[in-house]
Amino acid sequence: MSVPETNNPSSSQESVPKKPKVLIVGGGLGGLFLGILLMKGGVDFEIIERAREVKPIGSAMSMGACFSNLFKQMGIFDEFVKLGKPNQVMELFDENLNPLFDLDFKDRDIISGAVEYIIPRPDLYDLFLRQVPKEYIHMGKKVVSYQEDSEGVKVTCADDTTYRGDILVGADGAYSNVREKLYSTLKAKGSLPASDEEPLPFNCVCLVGQTDVLDPEEFPGLKLDRSHFVSMIKSGSYKILEENSHKSKEGSSNSEWGPEAAEAMCNEVRDFKLVGGKDGKVLTMGDMIDRTPKGMISKVMLEEKLFDTWYGGRTVLLGDACHKLHPASGGGALNAIQDAVALANWICSLESTPSLTEIETIFKEYRDERHPALQQAFATAQVFKSLGENTWKSMLNKALFRYMGYLPSLWWKVQTKMCSHRPQLSFLPLIDDKGSVPPVYQASLQKTLAIRKQRAVAV
C-alpha cells in the first residue's frame, strides 16, 4: 500500500517564505551529522536509511583537534571528551614486535589549540544519533528512484513510500544509489566526465572490530591516561590469502561479505602478533578476536576514488558517495563531517525556497571548497597506506617518518597541515580559535557570514 508523501506541516502555507526542505539518503556518520547541523540551522530535513537498524560496527577514530570549536558550537564537546581518550603518540612495530619508531603528535595540540582524542566509532555514532529526534529518521527505506521538477525532488522507496523536498543529499556510501542515478542522468545529457564512469577500484580487504571491555590487569596498557595507539608494519614478504575476493554492488547481501566471511578471515589472522601483554607476554590477534562479539566484527572492502562530479540539478553528494579514501589515514568519516559543515553553511544561508539556479550555485561553492581539500586528503591517505607496503615508496616514507623527530621544523609543518582545517558554522555563535597557527580560509564560513552581515544591515 502506498504511503502518502511526507511534508512538513509547519510549512504548508504557500504564502509564507520557507527555508528549503532537505532529503538526506543515508544515515551514516556523514548523513546523520548533516541532519544535526540543518536542525540547528532551522532547516527542515528527513534522513532516509535503507538498513532497518544501525549495527555498532567499526573501530576507533582519532579526531578532536580539528573539530573542538565545531563541537563547542553544537554543544556536544563535553560529552565527546568523556567518550574519548587523548591521542598524542602513534607507536609502530615490525611483525616481530621490534619497535620501529614513534610519531609524536603533541605539537598538534599547540598548533590547533585543542586536544586530539581517540574515540570508538560506535560511541561517536551514538552521540550523533542522540542529537536527532527519532521522527526525522526513517529506517528500512531503500531508495529505488527519484524525480526532479520545477517544484522540487521526489524520492520513492522500495515499499512505495515517497518523500518530497527541495534538495536531495546522497550520503549513502561508496556504492551510492543516489550517485548512480545522478550519473545516469548526467551521462544521458553528455555531461558526465569519463573518469566518473569508471568502476570504483577495489584494492584490498580489511577486518575491523571492537572488543568487549578488557581487564586492565591483563592488558596493562589500558591503565595509561592516554590512548595506546599501535600499528604493526610487515617487512619483507607478505602472506597472500589464496581466495580471490569479489564485491557486489549490493555489499553485505553477498555471502562473501557476511558473518561467515568475517569468521573465515579471523581464522586467517589469529596468529598475528600484538604488543601490550602483561609481563611481556606476546599477544595475538586471536586474543582480541576471542574477546570480541561476532556482531562487532566486520569484513569490509577498501575502495579508493575521488569523483569529479559532486552535484547536478537539486542533487548533491557527500562523504563516501563522492570520495572514498583508504582508511590508513583515518580520514574517511572526518572528511564527511567537513563536507557536512560546508554544505550546511550554504543551505542554511538560503532564506526562502530557492530556485534551481540558486541551488546549483551553492552546490558549486560547496564542491569548490571541498574538492581541493579531498585531493590533499587522498594524497595523504596514500602516504599512510604505503607504511604497510613493501615498495621503494613505502621504504622512503618509513625512513622519512623514522627520522622526522630529528627534523622538528619539517614535522611541525606536517602537523600544521594535518590540523589546518578547523571548520565552524556561520549560523551559530563563533568560538574563539586558540591555536598558535590560524586555521586555513574556510570559504563557506566567510562567504555566508558576509551574506548574513549584509542582510542584517539591510534590515
Beta strands, then each sheet from edge to edge (+ up, - down):
strand 1: 22-25
strand 2: 45-48
strand 3: 60-63
strand 4: 85-86
strand 5: 89-94
strand 6: 99-104
strand 7: 117-120
strand 8: 137-138
strand 9: 143-149
strand 10: 152-157
strand 11: 162-165
strand 12: 167-170
strand 13: 202-209
strand 14: 229-233
strand 15: 273-274
strand 16: 283-284
strand 17: 297-303
strand 18: 305-306
strand 19: 311-312
strand 20: 315-317
strand 21: 323-324
sheet 1: 8+ 2+ 1+ 12+ 20+ 19-
sheet 2: 3+ 7- 4+
sheet 3: 6+ 5- 14-
sheet 4: 9+ 10- 11+
sheet 5: 13+ 17-
sheet 6: 15+ 16-
sheet 7: 18+ 21-
end
